Every structure is written in C-alpha cells, then in structure tokens.
C-alpha cells in the first residue's frame, strides 16, 4: 500500500531486531529513532504511522507523543507493542509476536488514514459544499457487541458501558443476529464458550468481508490459530484494563464509520447528516414536498411515520437513527428531528403497508438499540399518517403531530 510518509519506529536498543524486521513488510520506508528525537522526527518527517516498541522509563514522553500525533491531520495511527503503557485515546495495542499480523494491522489502520485524506480533499475541493462534520469523540458514536455467559460478563458490561454503547449476547447465535441487524465497532468475547465455538465464530468473521476489519478482543484463553482478522487481540486481566486497551481500536473503527458517512454526505451534496446517515432536516422537508407533489400528480400513495424513542441523550438517538438508515428501503427517506423523534417517509405505500413496515423497524430498534441506562431498552412509540389529495408537506406534518399528541 503506497502512503506518503514513512513508518517511524520508537525502539530501545534491545528491541532493534523487532524494529528491523518491519523492513520486510514492504509497506513503506521504516525509520528508527528513540525517545530523545521522536517529537522532532514526527514534526519533520510527517509519518504515515508511528510504532512504539517500548515505553519503559518514557511514560511522560509517550503521553506527549500520543497528544502530538492525535493533533495531526490526516489521521496518523499509533501502534504500541507493549501493554505496559499509559492509557491514551489513540494508542492501539499490538501484543502478538507475529510480525506478519503487525503488517496487516498497519495496513488496516492506513486504510483509515487514506479515507480521512479523501474526506479532507473532497471538502477542500468544494468549500461551498457545507457538510457538518462532527467534531466529537468518535467513541460517543461507538457500540460494541459483548458476547459471554460466564462470571466476567457483568463486569465487562459495566467497564465498557461506562464509556460507549454495549449490545449484549449470551450466545453465538444471538451475536450473529446482532451482527446482521446493525453496525458495530467492536466485538468483545468473554468466557463461557469452548475453544471450538470461539474458533468457529472467528473463522466466520474472517471469511465475511463485512466483519473482517472489526476489532475483536478475546478476554480468556489463547489464540491457538491464525485468523485473517487484522484487529484481533487477546487481552486478559481486569475488565477495566481490557476496556482501556481495547477502546483505541474501537475508536478507530468508529472514526472510520464516521468518515464513510461523511463521504456519503459529500456524494449527496451535503444532504445527509454524517452522524445519522439520514437526511438533514432541511433536505428532508424539501424531499417531502417533492414526494407529495409527485404522489399527487401520478396518483400514488405516501405515508409517514414518527418514531418517538423517549430519549433526550444523543448517543441512543443517533444509534437508533443509524439503525433505521441501514434498514430502510432505498425508496424511503427520513430525518432525526430536533425534539429527538425520527421521521420516515414510505413512498408509494398505503397506511396499511406502512403500519407493517413501521412495526418491523420498531421491533428491530427495540431489540438492538439501547438507552444510556443499561437496564432500559429503547421502546419506540410509532404514529403514522397518510397523505391526502390536497396535502402539502406542512399540513401532513401537522396532522402527524396531532396524531402523536392524541396518542400520548
């Protein structure tokens, strides 16, 4: 993979053979340095990635390096091959002795860098196109799938749930349903499964291109086989330690997903919201007005649904909106309103069929989206209305709000 900038390796003398072996990966030039020169090297050489092989005696320098790299655009991956390090948001662990897997890890991270470069270039080439790119921590959009049924499951749920969204599964079969129903940013496999079951699950993940780059953490047992999963890590210890080490990989994936949504928004002329994948409010109202005119001129039908989630916090609202954007039919469109409700327009659909579609969407959200409080589930309240011959977008939305008030 061709990339601008070298790979900078920070290594102590006793780790030089490890650093030298990276030259055979044929990814990019490898430049070795030490902690006394790393800051200047990053500033001068504009690396494509930075690899740290030791933080012994350099904890403060490491934190400073992580902060320096986090401020660079486009994205620069920071990979650390030792778990004995201060926890930072962007320091991704790599604890396998297999250097070929390190090459795969770096290649996967560099694809995120390339995607970020593309987004920056597209935005710079058309400054008149205003796309509201989120400036929040990508971890706020992230959701991990926690699989397990052993004693560590509750503690892992708490450790991860304090920082991001968690979808729980007590069996591999339940996990497979979640994988197919929604977008995830990582998988944590706890105890309670035999090595054969874990092996079969990892093999399926590696064979499916949708899941191959997902971060996966194995929290008990060793990896007895090699899998084509570049972001697979075996992380043991206390749940808090597992979460701290794994979150940078999850953050990278959430950032990648955000970049894809931003690119889609750019492709759509700024009409899509990068946080939800749905239309922006202004674009939604224009699209609704056009759809009503077409329906009236062509003699069709149109229905609209309002999903009220009973939530005020952004994380579950954006999470539910992204689930809907993934599940909606291509002919339909929707938007997240300022009051936290989600509007979805079902084109060429009468009220009876719209009820059926809305029930299915509501059921998926209920079983896959979670509120900020882990003991509560999202339970959408749905109200529908159908367009009338003399309707405008304003009158249809007003009638939908009247229906919602009457139902509450």
C-alpha positions, 0 to 999 in steps of 0.5 A, a space after each residue: 500500500 503506497 502512503 506518503 510518509 514513512 513508518 517511524 519506529 520508537 525502539 530501545 536498543 534491545 528491541 532493534 531486531 523487532 524494529 528491523 524486521 518491519 523492513 520486510 513488510 514492504 509497506 513503506 520506508 521504516 525509520 528508527 529513532 528513540 525517545 530523545 528525537 521522536 517529537 522532532 522526527 514526527 514534526 519533520 518527517 510527517 509519518 504515515 504511522 508511528 510504532 512504539 516498541 517500548 515505553 519503559 522509563 518514557 511514560 511522560 514522553 509517550 503521553 506527549 507523543 500520543 497528544 502530538 500525533 492525535 493533533 495531526 491531520 490526516 489521521 496518523 495511527 499509533 501502534 504500541 507493542 507493549 501493554 505496559 503503557 499509559 492509557 491514551 485515546 489513540 494508542 492501539 495495542 499490538 501484543 502478538 509476536 507475529 510480525 506478519 499480523 503487525 503488517 496487516 494491522 498497519 495496513 488496516 489502520 492506513 486504510 483509515 488514514 487514506 479515507 480521512 485524506 479523501 474526506 479532507 480533499 473532497 471538502 477542500 475541493 468544494 468549500 461551498 459544499 457545507 457538510 457538518 462534520 462532527 467534531 466529537 469523540 468518535 467513541 460517543 458514536 461507538 457500540 460494541 457487541 459483548 458476547 459471554 455467559 460466564 462470571 466476567 460478563 457483568 463486569 465487562 458490561 459495566 467497564 465498557 458501558 461506562 464509556 460507549 454503547 454495549 449490545 449484549 449476547 449470551 450466545 453465538 447465535 444471538 451475536 450473529 443476529 446482532 451482527 446482521 441487524 446493525 453496525 458495530 465497532 467492536 466485538 468483545 468475547 468473554 468466557 463461557 464458550 469452548 475453544 471450538 465455538 470461539 474458533 468457529 465464530 472467528 473463522 466466520 468473521 474472517 471469511 465475511 468481508 463485512 466483519 473482517 476489519 472489526 476489532 475483536 478482543 478475546 478476554 480468556 484463553 489463547 489464540 491457538 490459530 491464525 485468523 485473517 482478522 487484522 484487529 484481533 487481540 487477546 487481552 486478559 486481566 481486569 475488565 477495566 484494563 481490557 476496556 482501556 486497551 481495547 477502546 483505541 481500536 474501537 475508536 478507530 473503527 468508529 472514526 472510520 464509520 464516521 468518515 464513510 458517512 461523511 463521504 456519503 454526505 459529500 456524494 449527496 451534496 451535503 444532504 445527509 447528516 454524517 452522524 445519522 446517515 439520514 437526511 438533514 432536516 432541511 433536505 428532508 422537508 424539501 424531499 417531502 414536498 417533492 414526494 407529495 407533489 409527485 404522489 399527487 400528480 401520478 396518483 400514488 400513495 405516501 405515508 409517514 411515520 414518527 418514531 418517538 424513542 423517549 430519549 433526550 441523550 444523543 448517543 441512543 438517538 443517533 444509534 437508533 437513527 443509524 439503525 433505521 438508515 441501514 434498514 430502510 428501503 432505498 425508496 424511503 427517506 427520513 430525518 432525526 428531528 430536533 425534539 429527538 423523534 425520527 421521521 420516515 417517509 414510505 413512498 408509494 405505500 398505503 397506511 396499511 403497508 406502512 403500519 407493517 413496515 413501521 412495526 418491523 423497524 420498531 421491533 428491530 430498534 427495540 431489540 438492538 438499540 439501547 438507552 444510556 441506562 443499561 437496564 432500559 431498552 429503547 421502546 419506540 412509540 410509532 404514529 403514522 399518517 397518510 397523505 391526502 389529495 390536497 396535502 402539502 408537506 406542512 399540513 401532513 406534518 401537522 396532522 402527524 403531530 396531532 396524531 402523536 399528541 392524541 396518542 400520548 
